[in-house]
Amino acid sequence: MSMADLSRVEWVKSTYSGSNGGECVEFSHTLLSSSGVVPVRDSKVPAGPVLMLAPGAWTGFVAFAAAQGARR
């Protein structure tokens, strides 16, 4: 997967992201059907590194984030 391919995906800011400008995570379901991955990035650094997660890893990541938010 090249960065050129990622320039065409639609990014969504996670509802678990903080509202104070920190802890901002974006994801995209655009590539899920064609490549079987969910790209995840830091919204503050859109040209930075991107994690390419398998659907099961994405589900685990979201569950972990939700559990951490519930602990606050």
Distance bins in CASP14 RR format, pairs under 12 A and 6 or more apart:
PFRMAT RR
TARGET T0000
AUTHOR 0000-0000-0000
RMODE 2
METHOD distances of the structure
MODEL  1
1 7 0 0 0 0 0 1 0 0 0 0 0
1 8 0 0 0 0 0 1 0 0 0 0 0
1 9 0 0 0 0 0 1 0 0 0 0 0
1 28 0 0 0 0 0 1 0 0 0 0 0
1 30 0 0 0 0 0 1 0 0 0 0 0
1 31 1 0 0 1 0 0 0 0 0 0 0
1 34 0 0 0 0 0 1 0 0 0 0 0
1 35 1 0 0 1 0 0 0 0 0 0 0
1 36 0 0 0 0 0 1 0 0 0 0 0
1 37 1 0 0 1 0 0 0 0 0 0 0
1 38 0 0 0 0 0 1 0 0 0 0 0
1 39 1 0 0 1 0 0 0 0 0 0 0
1 50 0 0 0 0 1 0 0 0 0 0 0
1 51 0 0 0 0 0 1 0 0 0 0 0
1 52 1 0 0 1 0 0 0 0 0 0 0
1 53 0 0 0 0 0 1 0 0 0 0 0
2 8 0 0 0 0 0 1 0 0 0 0 0
2 9 0 0 0 0 0 1 0 0 0 0 0
2 31 0 0 0 0 0 1 0 0 0 0 0
2 35 0 0 0 0 0 1 0 0 0 0 0
2 39 0 0 0 0 0 1 0 0 0 0 0
2 50 0 0 0 0 0 1 0 0 0 0 0
2 52 0 0 0 0 0 1 0 0 0 0 0
3 9 0 0 0 0 0 1 0 0 0 0 0
3 39 0 0 0 0 0 1 0 0 0 0 0
3 41 0 0 0 0 0 1 0 0 0 0 0
3 46 0 0 0 0 0 1 0 0 0 0 0
3 47 0 0 0 0 1 0 0 0 0 0 0
3 48 0 0 0 0 1 0 0 0 0 0 0
3 49 0 0 0 0 0 1 0 0 0 0 0
3 50 1 0 0 1 0 0 0 0 0 0 0
3 52 0 0 0 0 0 1 0 0 0 0 0
5 28 0 0 0 0 0 1 0 0 0 0 0
5 30 0 0 0 0 1 0 0 0 0 0 0
5 31 1 0 0 1 0 0 0 0 0 0 0
5 34 0 0 0 0 1 0 0 0 0 0 0
5 35 0 0 0 0 1 0 0 0 0 0 0
5 37 0 0 0 0 0 1 0 0 0 0 0
5 39 0 0 0 0 1 0 0 0 0 0 0
5 50 0 0 0 0 0 1 0 0 0 0 0
5 52 0 0 0 0 0 1 0 0 0 0 0
6 26 0 0 0 0 0 1 0 0 0 0 0
6 27 0 0 0 0 0 1 0 0 0 0 0
6 28 0 0 0 0 1 0 0 0 0 0 0
6 30 0 0 0 0 1 0 0 0 0 0 0
6 31 0 0 0 0 1 0 0 0 0 0 0
6 35 0 0 0 0 0 1 0 0 0 0 0
6 37 0 0 0 0 0 1 0 0 0 0 0
6 38 0 0 0 0 0 1 0 0 0 0 0
6 39 1 0 0 1 0 0 0 0 0 0 0
6 40 0 0 0 0 0 1 0 0 0 0 0
6 41 0 0 0 0 1 0 0 0 0 0 0
6 46 0 0 0 0 1 0 0 0 0 0 0
6 47 0 0 0 0 1 0 0 0 0 0 0
6 48 0 0 0 0 0 1 0 0 0 0 0
6 49 0 0 0 0 0 1 0 0 0 0 0
6 50 1 0 0 1 0 0 0 0 0 0 0
6 51 0 0 0 0 0 1 0 0 0 0 0
6 52 0 0 0 0 1 0 0 0 0 0 0
7 28 0 0 0 0 0 1 0 0 0 0 0
7 30 0 0 0 0 0 1 0 0 0 0 0
7 39 0 0 0 0 0 1 0 0 0 0 0
7 46 0 0 0 0 1 0 0 0 0 0 0
7 47 0 0 0 0 1 0 0 0 0 0 0
7 50 0 0 0 0 0 1 0 0 0 0 0
8 28 0 0 0 0 1 0 0 0 0 0 0
8 30 1 0 0 1 0 0 0 0 0 0 0
8 31 0 0 0 0 1 0 0 0 0 0 0
8 34 0 0 0 0 0 1 0 0 0 0 0
8 39 0 0 0 0 0 1 0 0 0 0 0
9 26 0 0 0 0 1 0 0 0 0 0 0
9 27 0 0 0 0 1 0 0 0 0 0 0
9 28 1 0 1 0 0 0 0 0 0 0 0
9 29 0 0 0 0 1 0 0 0 0 0 0
9 30 1 1 0 0 0 0 0 0 0 0 0
9 31 1 0 0 1 0 0 0 0 0 0 0
9 32 0 0 0 0 0 1 0 0 0 0 0
9 34 0 0 0 0 0 1 0 0 0 0 0
9 35 0 0 0 0 0 1 0 0 0 0 0
9 37 0 0 0 0 0 1 0 0 0 0 0
9 38 0 0 0 0 0 1 0 0 0 0 0
9 39 1 0 0 1 0 0 0 0 0 0 0
9 40 0 0 0 0 0 1 0 0 0 0 0
9 41 0 0 0 0 1 0 0 0 0 0 0
9 46 0 0 0 0 0 1 0 0 0 0 0
9 50 0 0 0 0 1 0 0 0 0 0 0
9 52 0 0 0 0 0 1 0 0 0 0 0
10 26 0 0 0 0 1 0 0 0 0 0 0
10 27 0 0 0 0 0 1 0 0 0 0 0
10 28 1 0 1 0 0 0 0 0 0 0 0
10 29 0 0 0 0 1 0 0 0 0 0 0
10 30 1 0 1 0 0 0 0 0 0 0 0
10 31 0 0 0 0 0 1 0 0 0 0 0
10 32 0 0 0 0 0 1 0 0 0 0 0
10 39 0 0 0 0 0 1 0 0 0 0 0
11 17 0 0 0 0 0 1 0 0 0 0 0
11 24 0 0 0 0 0 1 0 0 0 0 0
11 25 0 0 0 0 0 1 0 0 0 0 0
11 26 1 0 1 0 0 0 0 0 0 0 0
11 27 1 0 0 1 0 0 0 0 0 0 0
11 28 1 0 1 0 0 0 0 0 0 0 0
11 29 0 0 0 0 0 1 0 0 0 0 0
11 30 0 0 0 0 1 0 0 0 0 0 0
11 31 0 0 0 0 0 1 0 0 0 0 0
11 38 0 0 0 0 0 1 0 0 0 0 0
11 39 0 0 0 0 1 0 0 0 0 0 0
11 40 0 0 0 0 1 0 0 0 0 0 0
11 41 1 0 0 1 0 0 0 0 0 0 0
11 42 0 0 0 0 0 1 0 0 0 0 0
11 43 1 0 0 1 0 0 0 0 0 0 0
11 46 1 0 0 1 0 0 0 0 0 0 0
11 50 0 0 0 0 0 1 0 0 0 0 0
12 24 0 0 0 0 0 1 0 0 0 0 0
12 25 0 0 0 0 1 0 0 0 0 0 0
12 26 1 0 0 1 0 0 0 0 0 0 0
12 27 1 0 1 0 0 0 0 0 0 0 0
12 28 1 0 0 1 0 0 0 0 0 0 0
12 29 1 0 0 1 0 0 0 0 0 0 0
12 30 0 0 0 0 1 0 0 0 0 0 0
12 38 0 0 0 0 0 1 0 0 0 0 0
12 39 0 0 0 0 0 1 0 0 0 0 0
12 40 0 0 0 0 0 1 0 0 0 0 0
12 41 0 0 0 0 0 1 0 0 0 0 0
12 43 0 0 0 0 1 0 0 0 0 0 0
13 19 0 0 0 0 0 1 0 0 0 0 0
13 21 0 0 0 0 0 1 0 0 0 0 0
13 22 0 0 0 0 0 1 0 0 0 0 0
13 23 0 0 0 0 0 1 0 0 0 0 0
13 24 1 0 0 1 0 0 0 0 0 0 0
13 25 1 0 0 1 0 0 0 0 0 0 0
13 26 1 0 1 0 0 0 0 0 0 0 0
13 27 0 0 0 0 1 0 0 0 0 0 0
13 28 0 0 0 0 0 1 0 0 0 0 0
13 40 0 0 0 0 0 1 0 0 0 0 0
13 41 0 0 0 0 0 1 0 0 0 0 0
13 42 0 0 0 0 0 1 0 0 0 0 0
13 43 1 0 1 0 0 0 0 0 0 0 0
13 44 0 0 0 0 0 1 0 0 0 0 0
13 46 0 0 0 0 0 1 0 0 0 0 0
14 22 0 0 0 0 0 1 0 0 0 0 0
14 23 0 0 0 0 1 0 0 0 0 0 0
14 24 1 0 0 1 0 0 0 0 0 0 0
14 25 1 0 1 0 0 0 0 0 0 0 0
14 26 1 0 0 1 0 0 0 0 0 0 0
14 27 1 0 0 1 0 0 0 0 0 0 0
14 28 0 0 0 0 0 1 0 0 0 0 0
14 38 0 0 0 0 0 1 0 0 0 0 0
14 40 0 0 0 0 1 0 0 0 0 0 0
14 41 0 0 0 0 0 1 0 0 0 0 0
14 42 0 0 0 0 0 1 0 0 0 0 0
14 43 0 0 0 0 1 0 0 0 0 0 0
14 58 0 0 0 0 0 1 0 0 0 0 0
14 61 0 0 0 0 1 0 0 0 0 0 0
14 62 0 0 0 0 1 0 0 0 0 0 0
14 65 1 0 0 1 0 0 0 0 0 0 0
14 66 0 0 0 0 0 1 0 0 0 0 0
14 69 0 0 0 0 0 1 0 0 0 0 0
15 23 0 0 0 0 0 1 0 0 0 0 0
15 24 0 0 0 0 0 1 0 0 0 0 0
15 25 0 0 0 0 1 0 0 0 0 0 0
15 26 0 0 0 0 0 1 0 0 0 0 0
15 27 0 0 0 0 0 1 0 0 0 0 0
15 62 0 0 0 0 1 0 0 0 0 0 0
15 65 0 0 0 0 1 0 0 0 0 0 0
15 66 0 0 0 0 1 0 0 0 0 0 0
15 69 0 0 0 0 0 1 0 0 0 0 0
16 22 0 0 0 0 0 1 0 0 0 0 0
16 23 0 0 0 0 1 0 0 0 0 0 0
16 24 0 0 0 0 1 0 0 0 0 0 0
16 25 1 0 0 1 0 0 0 0 0 0 0
16 26 0 0 0 0 0 1 0 0 0 0 0
16 27 0 0 0 0 0 1 0 0 0 0 0
16 40 0 0 0 0 0 1 0 0 0 0 0
16 61 0 0 0 0 1 0 0 0 0 0 0
16 62 1 0 0 1 0 0 0 0 0 0 0
16 63 0 0 0 0 0 1 0 0 0 0 0
16 64 0 0 0 0 1 0 0 0 0 0 0
16 65 1 0 1 0 0 0 0 0 0 0 0
16 66 1 0 0 1 0 0 0 0 0 0 0
16 67 0 0 0 0 0 1 0 0 0 0 0
16 68 0 0 0 0 1 0 0 0 0 0 0
16 69 1 0 0 1 0 0 0 0 0 0 0
16 70 0 0 0 0 0 1 0 0 0 0 0
16 72 0 0 0 0 0 1 0 0 0 0 0
17 23 1 0 1 0 0 0 0 0 0 0 0
17 24 1 0 1 0 0 0 0 0 0 0 0
17 25 1 0 1 0 0 0 0 0 0 0 0
17 26 0 0 0 0 1 0 0 0 0 0 0
17 27 0 0 0 0 0 1 0 0 0 0 0
17 40 0 0 0 0 0 1 0 0 0 0 0
17 41 0 0 0 0 0 1 0 0 0 0 0
17 42 0 0 0 0 1 0 0 0 0 0 0
17 43 1 0 0 1 0 0 0 0 0 0 0
17 44 0 0 0 0 0 1 0 0 0 0 0
17 65 0 0 0 0 1 0 0 0 0 0 0
17 69 0 0 0 0 0 1 0 0 0 0 0
18 24 1 0 0 1 0 0 0 0 0 0 0
18 25 0 0 0 0 1 0 0 0 0 0 0
18 43 0 0 0 0 0 1 0 0 0 0 0
18 44 0 0 0 0 0 1 0 0 0 0 0
18 65 0 0 0 0 0 1 0 0 0 0 0
18 68 0 0 0 0 0 1 0 0 0 0 0
18 69 0 0 0 0 1 0 0 0 0 0 0
18 72 0 0 0 0 0 1 0 0 0 0 0
20 44 0 0 0 0 0 1 0 0 0 0 0
21 42 0 0 0 0 0 1 0 0 0 0 0
21 43 0 0 0 0 1 0 0 0 0 0 0
21 44 1 0 0 1 0 0 0 0 0 0 0
22 42 0 0 0 0 1 0 0 0 0 0 0
22 43 0 0 0 0 1 0 0 0 0 0 0
22 44 1 0 0 1 0 0 0 0 0 0 0
22 45 0 0 0 0 0 1 0 0 0 0 0
23 42 0 0 0 0 1 0 0 0 0 0 0
23 43 0 0 0 0 1 0 0 0 0 0 0
23 44 0 0 0 0 1 0 0 0 0 0 0
23 65 0 0 0 0 1 0 0 0 0 0 0
23 68 0 0 0 0 1 0 0 0 0 0 0
23 69 0 0 0 0 0 1 0 0 0 0 0
23 72 0 0 0 0 0 1 0 0 0 0 0
24 40 0 0 0 0 0 1 0 0 0 0 0
24 41 0 0 0 0 1 0 0 0 0 0 0
24 42 1 0 0 1 0 0 0 0 0 0 0
24 43 1 1 0 0 0 0 0 0 0 0 0
24 44 1 0 1 0 0 0 0 0 0 0 0
24 45 0 0 0 0 1 0 0 0 0 0 0
24 46 0 0 0 0 0 1 0 0 0 0 0
25 38 0 0 0 0 0 1 0 0 0 0 0
25 39 0 0 0 0 0 1 0 0 0 0 0
25 40 1 0 0 1 0 0 0 0 0 0 0
25 41 1 0 0 1 0 0 0 0 0 0 0
25 42 1 0 0 1 0 0 0 0 0 0 0
25 43 1 0 0 1 0 0 0 0 0 0 0
25 44 0 0 0 0 1 0 0 0 0 0 0
25 45 0 0 0 0 0 1 0 0 0 0 0
25 46 0 0 0 0 0 1 0 0 0 0 0
25 50 0 0 0 0 0 1 0 0 0 0 0
25 51 0 0 0 0 1 0 0 0 0 0 0
25 53 0 0 0 0 0 1 0 0 0 0 0
25 58 0 0 0 0 0 1 0 0 0 0 0
25 61 0 0 0 0 1 0 0 0 0 0 0
25 62 0 0 0 0 1 0 0 0 0 0 0
25 64 0 0 0 0 0 1 0 0 0 0 0
25 65 1 0 0 1 0 0 0 0 0 0 0
25 68 0 0 0 0 0 1 0 0 0 0 0
26 38 0 0 0 0 0 1 0 0 0 0 0
26 39 0 0 0 0 1 0 0 0 0 0 0
26 40 1 0 0 1 0 0 0 0 0 0 0
26 41 1 0 1 0 0 0 0 0 0 0 0
26 42 1 0 0 1 0 0 0 0 0 0 0
26 43 1 0 1 0 0 0 0 0 0 0 0
26 44 0 0 0 0 1 0 0 0 0 0 0
26 45 0 0 0 0 0 1 0 0 0 0 0
26 46 1 0 0 1 0 0 0 0 0 0 0
26 48 0 0 0 0 0 1 0 0 0 0 0
26 50 0 0 0 0 1 0 0 0 0 0 0
26 51 0 0 0 0 0 1 0 0 0 0 0
27 37 0 0 0 0 0 1 0 0 0 0 0
27 38 1 0 1 0 0 0 0 0 0 0 0
27 39 1 0 0 1 0 0 0 0 0 0 0
27 40 1 0 1 0 0 0 0 0 0 0 0
27 41 1 0 0 1 0 0 0 0 0 0 0
27 42 0 0 0 0 0 1 0 0 0 0 0
27 43 0 0 0 0 1 0 0 0 0 0 0
27 50 0 0 0 0 1 0 0 0 0 0 0
27 51 0 0 0 0 1 0 0 0 0 0 0
27 52 0 0 0 0 0 1 0 0 0 0 0
27 53 0 0 0 0 1 0 0 0 0 0 0
27 55 0 0 0 0 0 1 0 0 0 0 0
27 57 0 0 0 0 0 1 0 0 0 0 0
27 58 1 0 0 1 0 0 0 0 0 0 0
27 59 0 0 0 0 0 1 0 0 0 0 0
27 61 0 0 0 0 1 0 0 0 0 0 0
27 62 0 0 0 0 1 0 0 0 0 0 0
27 65 0 0 0 0 0 1 0 0 0 0 0
28 34 0 0 0 0 0 1 0 0 0 0 0
28 35 0 0 0 0 0 1 0 0 0 0 0
28 36 0 0 0 0 0 1 0 0 0 0 0
28 37 0 0 0 0 1 0 0 0 0 0 0
28 38 1 0 0 1 0 0 0 0 0 0 0
28 39 1 0 1 0 0 0 0 0 0 0 0
28 40 0 0 0 0 1 0 0 0 0 0 0
28 41 0 0 0 0 1 0 0 0 0 0 0
28 43 0 0 0 0 0 1 0 0 0 0 0
28 46 0 0 0 0 0 1 0 0 0 0 0
28 50 0 0 0 0 1 0 0 0 0 0 0
28 51 0 0 0 0 0 1 0 0 0 0 0
28 52 0 0 0 0 0 1 0 0 0 0 0
28 53 0 0 0 0 0 1 0 0 0 0 0
28 58 0 0 0 0 0 1 0 0 0 0 0
29 35 0 0 0 0 0 1 0 0 0 0 0
29 36 0 0 0 0 0 1 0 0 0 0 0
29 37 0 0 0 0 1 0 0 0 0 0 0
29 38 1 0 0 1 0 0 0 0 0 0 0
29 39 0 0 0 0 1 0 0 0 0 0 0
29 40 0 0 0 0 0 1 0 0 0 0 0
29 53 0 0 0 0 0 1 0 0 0 0 0
29 55 0 0 0 0 1 0 0 0 0 0 0
29 58 0 0 0 0 1 0 0 0 0 0 0
29 62 0 0 0 0 0 1 0 0 0 0 0
30 36 0 0 0 0 0 1 0 0 0 0 0
30 37 0 0 0 0 1 0 0 0 0 0 0
30 38 0 0 0 0 1 0 0 0 0 0 0
30 39 1 0 0 1 0 0 0 0 0 0 0
31 37 1 0 1 0 0 0 0 0 0 0 0
31 38 1 0 0 1 0 0 0 0 0 0 0
31 39 1 0 0 1 0 0 0 0 0 0 0
31 40 0 0 0 0 0 1 0 0 0 0 0
31 50 0 0 0 0 0 1 0 0 0 0 0
31 52 0 0 0 0 1 0 0 0 0 0 0
31 53 0 0 0 0 0 1 0 0 0 0 0
31 54 0 0 0 0 0 1 0 0 0 0 0
31 55 0 0 0 0 0 1 0 0 0 0 0
31 58 0 0 0 0 0 1 0 0 0 0 0
32 38 1 0 1 0 0 0 0 0 0 0 0
32 39 0 0 0 0 1 0 0 0 0 0 0
32 52 0 0 0 0 0 1 0 0 0 0 0
32 53 0 0 0 0 0 1 0 0 0 0 0
32 54 0 0 0 0 1 0 0 0 0 0 0
32 55 1 0 0 1 0 0 0 0 0 0 0
32 56 0 0 0 0 0 1 0 0 0 0 0
32 58 0 0 0 0 1 0 0 0 0 0 0
32 59 0 0 0 0 0 1 0 0 0 0 0
33 55 0 0 0 0 0 1 0 0 0 0 0
35 52 0 0 0 0 1 0 0 0 0 0 0
35 53 0 0 0 0 0 1 0 0 0 0 0
35 54 0 0 0 0 0 1 0 0 0 0 0
35 55 0 0 0 0 0 1 0 0 0 0 0
36 52 0 0 0 0 1 0 0 0 0 0 0
36 53 0 0 0 0 1 0 0 0 0 0 0
36 54 1 0 0 1 0 0 0 0 0 0 0
36 55 1 0 0 1 0 0 0 0 0 0 0
36 56 0 0 0 0 0 1 0 0 0 0 0
36 57 0 0 0 0 0 1 0 0 0 0 0
36 58 0 0 0 0 1 0 0 0 0 0 0
37 50 0 0 0 0 1 0 0 0 0 0 0
37 51 0 0 0 0 1 0 0 0 0 0 0
37 52 1 0 1 0 0 0 0 0 0 0 0
37 53 1 0 0 1 0 0 0 0 0 0 0
37 54 1 0 0 1 0 0 0 0 0 0 0
37 55 0 0 0 0 1 0 0 0 0 0 0
37 56 0 0 0 0 0 1 0 0 0 0 0
37 57 0 0 0 0 1 0 0 0 0 0 0
37 58 0 0 0 0 1 0 0 0 0 0 0
38 50 0 0 0 0 0 1 0 0 0 0 0
38 51 0 0 0 0 1 0 0 0 0 0 0
38 52 1 0 0 1 0 0 0 0 0 0 0
38 53 1 0 1 0 0 0 0 0 0 0 0
38 54 1 0 0 1 0 0 0 0 0 0 0
38 55 1 0 0 1 0 0 0 0 0 0 0
38 56 0 0 0 0 1 0 0 0 0 0 0
38 57 0 0 0 0 1 0 0 0 0 0 0
38 58 1 0 1 0 0 0 0 0 0 0 0
38 59 0 0 0 0 1 0 0 0 0 0 0
38 60 0 0 0 0 0 1 0 0 0 0 0
38 61 0 0 0 0 1 0 0 0 0 0 0
38 62 0 0 0 0 1 0 0 0 0 0 0
39 46 0 0 0 0 0 1 0 0 0 0 0
39 48 0 0 0 0 0 1 0 0 0 0 0
39 49 0 0 0 0 0 1 0 0 0 0 0
39 50 1 0 1 0 0 0 0 0 0 0 0
39 51 1 0 0 1 0 0 0 0 0 0 0
39 52 1 0 1 0 0 0 0 0 0 0 0
39 53 1 0 0 1 0 0 0 0 0 0 0
39 54 0 0 0 0 0 1 0 0 0 0 0
39 57 0 0 0 0 0 1 0 0 0 0 0
39 58 0 0 0 0 1 0 0 0 0 0 0
40 48 0 0 0 0 0 1 0 0 0 0 0
40 49 0 0 0 0 1 0 0 0 0 0 0
40 50 1 0 0 1 0 0 0 0 0 0 0
40 51 1 0 1 0 0 0 0 0 0 0 0
40 52 1 0 0 1 0 0 0 0 0 0 0
40 53 1 0 1 0 0 0 0 0 0 0 0
40 54 0 0 0 0 0 1 0 0 0 0 0
40 57 0 0 0 0 1 0 0 0 0 0 0
40 58 1 0 0 1 0 0 0 0 0 0 0
40 60 0 0 0 0 0 1 0 0 0 0 0
40 61 1 0 0 1 0 0 0 0 0 0 0
40 62 0 0 0 0 1 0 0 0 0 0 0
40 65 0 0 0 0 0 1 0 0 0 0 0
41 47 0 0 0 0 1 0 0 0 0 0 0
41 48 1 0 0 1 0 0 0 0 0 0 0
41 49 1 0 0 1 0 0 0 0 0 0 0
41 50 1 0 1 0 0 0 0 0 0 0 0
41 51 1 0 0 1 0 0 0 0 0 0 0
41 52 0 0 0 0 0 1 0 0 0 0 0
41 53 0 0 0 0 0 1 0 0 0 0 0
42 48 1 0 0 1 0 0 0 0 0 0 0
42 49 0 0 0 0 1 0 0 0 0 0 0
42 50 0 0 0 0 1 0 0 0 0 0 0
42 51 0 0 0 0 1 0 0 0 0 0 0
43 50 0 0 0 0 0 1 0 0 0 0 0
51 57 0 0 0 0 1 0 0 0 0 0 0
51 58 0 0 0 0 1 0 0 0 0 0 0
51 61 0 0 0 0 1 0 0 0 0 0 0
52 58 0 0 0 0 1 0 0 0 0 0 0
53 59 0 0 0 0 1 0 0 0 0 0 0
53 60 0 0 0 0 1 0 0 0 0 0 0
53 61 1 0 0 1 0 0 0 0 0 0 0
53 62 0 0 0 0 1 0 0 0 0 0 0
53 64 0 0 0 0 0 1 0 0 0 0 0
54 60 0 0 0 0 0 1 0 0 0 0 0
54 61 0 0 0 0 0 1 0 0 0 0 0
55 61 0 0 0 0 0 1 0 0 0 0 0
55 62 0 0 0 0 0 1 0 0 0 0 0
56 62 0 0 0 0 1 0 0 0 0 0 0
56 63 0 0 0 0 1 0 0 0 0 0 0
56 64 0 0 0 0 0 1 0 0 0 0 0
57 63 0 0 0 0 0 1 0 0 0 0 0
57 64 0 0 0 0 0 1 0 0 0 0 0
58 64 0 0 0 0 0 1 0 0 0 0 0
58 65 0 0 0 0 0 1 0 0 0 0 0
59 65 0 0 0 0 0 1 0 0 0 0 0
59 66 0 0 0 0 0 1 0 0 0 0 0
60 66 0 0 0 0 1 0 0 0 0 0 0
60 67 0 0 0 0 1 0 0 0 0 0 0
60 68 0 0 0 0 0 1 0 0 0 0 0
61 67 0 0 0 0 0 1 0 0 0 0 0
61 68 0 0 0 0 0 1 0 0 0 0 0
62 68 0 0 0 0 0 1 0 0 0 0 0
62 69 0 0 0 0 0 1 0 0 0 0 0
63 69 0 0 0 0 0 1 0 0 0 0 0
63 70 0 0 0 0 0 1 0 0 0 0 0
64 70 0 0 0 0 0 1 0 0 0 0 0
64 71 0 0 0 0 0 1 0 0 0 0 0
65 71 0 0 0 0 0 1 0 0 0 0 0
65 72 0 0 0 0 0 1 0 0 0 0 0
66 72 0 0 0 0 0 1 0 0 0 0 0
END
